[in-house]
Amino acid sequence: MIIKVLAKTDEIDARVIARFGNATQPEPTPQTSVEVRKIRALCDRRQQIIEDRVREQNRLESCADAEVVADIENNINALQQVESDLDHRINELIKSDETMQRKAKVMMQQKGVGNCTTRALLAYLPELGTLTRGQAAALVGLAPYANESGTQRGQRRIIAGRAAVRKSLYMAAVTAARWCPVLSLFYKQLRARGKSYKTAIIA
């Protein structure tokens, strides 16, 4: 018998989740390793430093006071030093971990994939190598979902997923669409079929 519950509380949510788990018996998600948590924290911090540096550089462009300019420049130099230190620490962590080192080596062999993309994938998509391409696309948020109702056929869109991975993969895809023989051909075929630039890059 189906009972419709209109109320919403933490207790009700917990019961629903418990029933769902009991009915589906999903496989438990493996615990994230210490190394992955470490590289993720370092990558998060590096991104924060970059954002701070960009903000300071924007302030520098609009500042006319010599004393304030000097202060901003000192801050930019300090942030660049922190960024460089974080780069070194991330690289050393990858070198010290056999699994990450092996994955990094495979990734770097692909055209368009550089240090930044490799780090992002190691930090924010540690499941890579254990997923099908469809599972990976859905997890990252690159799988297009239908937008249909009755006879209406809306444009499919990507949604949710891991934004940090999507952001890193975008520039890698732009480069690969130009220089990778296989992906470049695939990209050109999509464009020839009338697909938009962004749709082709996402694909």
Buried (B, 14 or more C-beta within 10 A) or exposed (E): EEEEEEEEEEEEEEEEEEEEEEEEEEEEEEEEEEBBEBBBEBBEBBBBBBEBBEBBEEBBEEBEEEEEEEBBBEBBEBBEEBBEEBBEBBEEBBEEBEBBEEBBEEBEEBBBBBBBBBBBBBBBBBBBEEBEEEEBBBBBBBBBEEEEEEEEEEEEEBEEBBEBBBBBBBBBBBBBBEEBEEBBEBBEEBBEEEBEEEBBBBB
